[in-house]
Amino acid sequence: MGATLEGAYRFNQSWAVRGLIADGISANGTQSIDGVTFATSGQLGGFALLADYYTGSSGFRVCGGTFVSNTNFSGSTTATAANPIEVGSFTANSGETVSAEIEFTRKVSPMLTVGYDWNIGRTFTLSGEIGAIGMGGLNVSVDAPAIAANEIAAEVNNINDELSAFGVYP
């Protein structure tokens, strides 16, 4: 998720609660696939509320909580006479625009991690963490000319079925 900013409150030697904001990574640009150029944008990030359990007097912790995602990726392209766009059995002709968006299936997802805290003085901590977010897969939506709704719906359903295999984000 990129760099994060977090605040924590430790109740005792074993338990703490943390909130974190992962502004993550964002990018805008163009991507060419099979001769078709797409204007693309994407953002990876969100915020979480976690409960931490520390084992013994070390900085090792096990964490569980909730992650609220603002992750999404989108792209759009406009067909030209030289490059019509095919989506399933539909072909977008010159001047017609097709756009797509991908996001986590669950906006609110469970999160489980393990980590280690290294205290720097009394107020700052350097920490590392590894774990997973149960995002439930990825969901694709496509916006195309209305005449193509039925043809595109079948293709989008196939894509969403394939992407449901990615149920966990590491």
C-alpha positions in Angstrom: 0.0 0.0 0.0 3.0 2.3 0.0 3.9 4.7 2.8 1.5 4.9 5.7 0.8 7.2 8.6 -0.5 5.7 11.8 -1.3 6.5 15.3 -1.5 4.0 18.2 -2.5 3.8 21.8 -1.1 1.1 23.9 -3.4 0.1 26.8 -0.9 -2.2 28.5 2.0 -4.5 27.8 -0.1 -6.8 25.6 -2.8 -4.7 23.9 -2.9 -1.7 21.6 -5.2 -0.1 19.0 -4.0 1.5 15.9 -5.4 3.6 13.1 -3.6 4.0 9.8 -3.9 5.8 6.6 -2.3 4.4 3.5 -2.3 7.1 0.8 -0.6 4.4 -1.2 0.5 4.7 -4.8 -1.3 6.6 -7.5 -0.5 6.9 -11.1 -2.0 8.4 -14.3 -0.8 7.8 -17.8 -1.5 5.9 -21.0 -1.2 2.2 -21.8 -1.3 0.5 -25.2 -2.7 -3.0 -25.6 -3.1 -4.6 -29.0 -2.7 -1.3 -30.7 -5.4 0.5 -28.7 -4.2 3.3 -26.4 -6.0 3.8 -23.1 -6.0 6.8 -20.7 -5.4 5.2 -17.3 -5.4 6.2 -13.7 -5.1 4.2 -10.5 -4.9 4.6 -6.8 -3.9 2.0 -4.2 -4.8 2.9 -0.6 -7.3 3.2 2.2 -7.4 3.3 6.0 -7.6 0.7 8.7 -8.4 0.3 12.4 -6.5 -2.5 14.1 -6.2 -4.2 17.4 -2.6 -5.4 18.3 -1.6 -8.2 20.6 2.0 -8.1 21.7 3.6 -11.4 22.7 5.8 -11.0 25.8 8.0 -8.0 26.2 9.3 -8.0 22.6 8.0 -5.8 19.9 6.5 -8.7 18.0 2.7 -8.3 17.5 -0.3 -10.1 15.9 -2.9 -7.7 14.5 -6.5 -8.0 13.3 -9.0 -5.4 12.2 -10.8 -3.7 9.3 -9.5 -2.1 6.2 -11.6 0.5 4.2 -10.4 0.7 0.6 -10.2 3.6 -1.7 -8.3 1.4 -4.3 -9.4 1.7 -7.9 -8.0 1.5 -11.4 -9.7 2.9 -14.4 -9.1 3.3 -18.1 -10.9 4.6 -21.1 -10.4 4.8 -24.9 -12.2 6.2 -27.8 -12.4 4.1 -31.0 -11.2 5.4 -34.3 -11.8 4.3 -37.8 -8.3 2.8 -37.9 -8.7 1.1 -34.5 -12.2 -0.1 -33.6 -12.5 -1.6 -30.1 -13.8 -5.1 -29.6 -15.4 -6.1 -26.3 -16.9 -9.6 -26.4 -19.0 -9.7 -29.5 -19.5 -5.9 -29.6 -17.3 -3.6 -31.7 -17.1 0.1 -30.8 -16.7 2.2 -34.0 -15.2 5.6 -34.6 -16.0 8.2 -31.9 -17.5 5.7 -29.4 -15.9 5.5 -26.0 -15.4 2.5 -23.8 -14.2 2.8 -20.2 -13.6 0.3 -17.4 -13.0 0.4 -13.7 -11.5 -2.2 -11.3 -11.8 -2.1 -7.5 -11.8 -4.4 -4.5 -15.1 -6.3 -4.3 -15.4 -5.4 -0.6 -14.9 -1.7 0.3 -14.7 -2.8 4.0 -12.5 -5.9 4.4 -11.0 -7.9 7.2 -7.2 -7.5 7.7 -4.8 -9.8 9.5 -1.0 -9.1 10.0 2.0 -9.8 12.0 4.6 -7.2 12.7 7.5 -5.9 14.8 7.8 -2.5 16.5 11.2 -0.9 17.3 10.7 1.9 19.8 12.7 5.1 19.2 12.5 6.9 22.5 9.1 7.2 24.2 7.0 8.7 21.4 8.2 7.2 18.0 8.2 3.7 16.7 9.7 2.2 13.6 7.6 -0.8 12.6 7.4 -3.4 9.9 4.3 -5.5 9.0 3.3 -8.3 6.7 -0.2 -9.7 6.2 -3.3 -9.8 4.1 -6.5 -8.0 3.4 -9.5 -10.2 2.6 -10.7 -8.0 -0.3 -13.1 -10.7 -1.7 -11.6 -10.4 -5.2 -11.7 -7.7 -7.8 -14.7 -6.3 -9.5 -14.7 -4.9 -13.0 -17.3 -2.6 -14.5 -17.4 -1.4 -18.1 -19.2 1.5 -19.5 -19.9 1.4 -23.3 -22.5 2.6 -25.8 -26.0 1.5 -24.7 -26.5 -0.7 -27.7 -23.8 -3.0 -26.5 -25.1 -3.6 -22.9 -26.0 -7.3 -23.4 -22.9 -8.3 -25.2 -20.6 -6.5 -22.7 -22.4 -7.8 -19.6 -21.5 -11.4 -20.6 -17.9 -10.5 -21.0 -17.7 -8.5 -17.8 -19.3 -11.5 -15.9 -16.6 -13.8 -17.3 -13.8 -11.3 -16.2 -15.3 -11.0 -12.7 -15.5 -14.8 -12.3 -11.8 -15.0 -13.2 -10.8 -12.2 -10.8 -12.8 -13.7 -7.9 -9.8 -16.1 -7.5 -7.8 -13.1 -6.1 -9.7 -13.0 -2.8 -6.7 -11.8 -0.7 -4.4 -8.8 -1.2 -1.0 -9.4 0.4 
